[in-house]
């Protein structure tokens, strides 16, 4: 009877030590940061990439939301084409760095990531933040993936006050 708590404690320690280690079925989640080649820009906040192992993945940008352009049964929204175009110019056919937060996938199975564009001799461009800074994206904070929520809120407030992008051209 006294061994039951010790056995339970040992099982919990083993589970904690092996949690997130992946499995032998090839379903390991990517660890970050991860370089990936952009194969298609889906819209203002979603891209398709080829991962280093060759797998194709859809990546949804964490912390932001751009107006819809390709969502089924949804009309193209004000500012959506502009957000898509800027995202295309920033990351289309380029190699980006993906950084992950607490949860790796959304309910649709897409990878959730902060996307960075390496720049020669300089600091990488934080694409999620750049879209908010330009007024092309609103904040979308979904805990526990909220590491940059404060930054995005500050950038959105400045973009809104300046009337940039969505804030100056679209009904909110």
N, C-alpha and C positions, 0 to 999 in steps of 0.2 A: 504494500500500500504506500510506503514511503518512497518507493522508487518511481511511482507514476509521475510526480512533479519533476523529478530529475530527467526522466525519459522525455516528458513534454518539453522541458527546457532545451534538451539536446536537439530535439526535432526542430524547434523554433530557431535555434542557432544555425543549424544546417540549412534550413529554408532561407534565412536571412543572408547567409553567405553565398548561396547559389542563385538568389533572385536576380533576374535580369541577365543571366549568363547565356541566354539563348538555348537552343535545343539542337539536336542532331538532325532535325528535319529541314534545315536551311532557312528557318524563319527568324533568324537573328535580326534584331532591329539595328539600324545604323547607329554608330556612335559619332559624336561630333568633336570637333568640326569635320565636315566631310566635303570634299570638292566634288562637284557634279556638273555635267555638261547640259546646258539648257537645250532641249530639242524642240520645244514649242512653248510659246507664251499663250496661255489659255485666255486670260483676261488680266485685269489690273492687279489681282492679288493671288493668282494661281499660275504655276508653270509646270511643264512636264520636263523631267530630267533623266539623264542616263547616269546611274550611280557607278562608282569605280568597279564594281563586280559585273557591270553590264546590265543590271536590272533597270527597267523603266519604272519611274515613280511619278506620281502627281504630287506636287508640293503646294500646300496652302500656306500663305504668309501668316505668321502669328501676329495677333494684336491689332490688325487693321482690317478694314472692309472697304472695298471699292464698289461703285455702282455696277449693277449687273449688265452684261452684254451677251452672255451665252447661256444663261440659266433657262432650262426648258419651261415653257408656259409663262415666261416673264418677259415683258417688253424691255427693250434696251432703255436703260435709265440715264437721266441727265448726268453727264460727266463720265459715264462708263467708257465710251470710245476714247476719250482723252487719256484716262487712266491706263487703258489697254495699250494705247500708242506709246506712252511714256515708258511703261514697263517693258514693252518690246524694244524700245531704243536703249534702255539701260542694260537688259540682260539677254536679249534675243541672241541665240547662237554663241553664247559665251560660257565660260566656266565660272561658276559661282561657288561660294562657300556656304554650306548650310550649317547652322547651329541650332541645336534643339533645346527645348525647355523640359518641364516635368513630364508632360504627356507627348508621346511621339506621333500619335495618329488621331484623326477625328473620327466621327461616327461613319463617315463615308470611306474610311480606309486610307485617306490621303496623309502623307507625311506633313507634319506641322513644323515650320522652321522659320528662323530669322535668316534672311538671305543677305549675303554680302558680296559685293563685286570687288575683286582685287583690283588695285590701281598701281601701275608701275611707280615704284619709289615713293608711294604715299600710303596714307591710311585708307583701308578698304571703305567703299561706300556702303552704308547700311541702307539697303534698298527699302525695307519696310518703313524706316524713319523718313527717307527721302520722299516717298509718296505722300506721307502725312504732311511733311514740311511744305510740299508744293500745293497742298490743298486738294489732292486727288484721292485721298482716302480718309475715312473717319476711323476713330479708334473702335476696337472691338475687343474688350478684355474678357477673357474666359479663363478664370482660375482653373487649375494652378499654373497655366502658361501666362504669367503676368509679369515677367521680369522687367519689361520695358514699358509697362503701363503708364508710369509717371512721365517718362520721356515723351511717349506718344501724346499724352494729354497736353503737355506743354507745347509741343509742336503744333497740335491741332488748334490750340487757343491762339497762337500767334498767326497761323494761316487764316483762321476765322476773322481775327481783328483786322488783318490786311486785305480781306476779301479775295484771297487767292483761290483759284480752282473752283471746287464745288461751292465754297462759301460766297463767291461773288456771282455765280452763274446759274445755280440750281436752287429750286425751292427746297427748303429743308423741313 
